[in-house]
Every structure is written in C-alpha cells, then in structure tokens.
C-alpha cells in the first residue's frame, strides 16, 4: 500500500542564476506540480518632497534681535515633557 504525500518546500535563492539551475533540476525530475512565488515586496515609506521654491536666505537673521538656545526653541515650539 502506498501513502500519498503532499509537501511544500521553500527555497531561498541569492540570484536568478540559482533559480534557473533549480528549475532545470526540477524539470529533469519530471515533477508535475511546481509553483513559483516571488518574495512579497517590502513595504516602503511614503516620502513627500518638500517645497523647493522656498528661499532659505529669507530666514537668515530671524532671531537676530533675540538670540536663543536650542533648548529654548524646543521648549517653546513643542512643549515636550523631557522627564518621561
């Protein structure tokens, strides 16, 4: 009596040449059911380009009359709680 087995094998390759060699071997073995699934694409972050029309020279000297430290800018702008 024979037992029918169904098996799924996952093989990771490092290039198209290895895939082609593997397919040649499988074809030579006369395997009837061969499915090839590529790796799912990795999710990419959405990047929005900034406005390139802004003239940064207009911002020079913005705090000329009131010099500030980086900590003063952060505390005023973001109101962050740094003690967390």
C-alpha positions in Angstrom: 0.0 0.0 0.0 1.3 3.5 -0.9 0.7 6.6 1.0 0.3 9.9 -1.0 2.3 12.8 0.5 1.9 16.4 -0.3 4.8 18.6 0.7 5.6 22.3 0.3 9.3 23.2 0.2 10.5 26.8 0.4 13.9 27.6 -1.1 15.6 31.0 -0.8 18.0 31.8 -3.5 20.5 34.6 -3.8 20.1 35.2 -7.5 18.3 34.5 -10.8 21.1 32.0 -11.8 20.3 29.8 -8.9 16.6 29.9 -9.7 17.3 28.9 -13.3 19.5 26.0 -12.2 16.9 24.8 -9.7 14.2 24.9 -12.4 16.3 22.8 -14.7 16.7 20.2 -12.0 13.0 20.1 -11.3 12.2 19.8 -15.0 14.6 16.9 -15.3 12.8 15.1 -12.5 9.5 15.4 -14.3 7.7 16.9 -11.3 4.2 17.9 -12.4 3.2 20.5 -9.9 5.7 23.3 -9.5 4.6 26.7 -8.3 7.0 29.7 -8.1 6.1 32.5 -5.8 8.3 35.6 -5.6 9.0 37.2 -2.3 6.4 39.8 -1.4 7.7 43.4 -1.8 8.9 45.1 1.3 6.7 48.0 2.4 8.3 51.3 1.6 7.7 54.6 3.5 5.7 57.3 1.7 8.0 60.2 1.1 6.6 63.6 0.2 9.0 66.0 -1.4 9.3 69.5 0.1 8.6 72.8 -1.5 11.8 73.7 -3.4 10.5 77.2 -4.1 11.2 78.4 -0.5 14.1 80.9 -0.4 16.2 80.0 2.7 18.0 83.3 2.6 14.9 85.0 3.8 15.2 83.1 7.1 18.7 84.3 7.8 18.8 86.5 10.9 15.3 85.5 12.0 16.4 85.7 15.7 18.9 88.4 15.3 17.3 90.6 17.9 16.6 87.7 20.3 19.3 85.0 20.4 18.0 81.7 21.6 19.5 78.3 22.6 18.3 75.1 21.1 16.6 74.1 24.4 14.6 77.4 24.4 13.4 76.7 20.9 12.4 73.2 21.8 10.6 74.1 24.9 8.7 76.9 23.2 7.8 75.1 20.0 7.0 71.6 21.1 6.1 71.9 24.8 7.6 68.4 25.3 7.9 66.7 28.6 11.6 65.6 28.6 11.2 63.9 32.0 9.4 60.8 30.7 
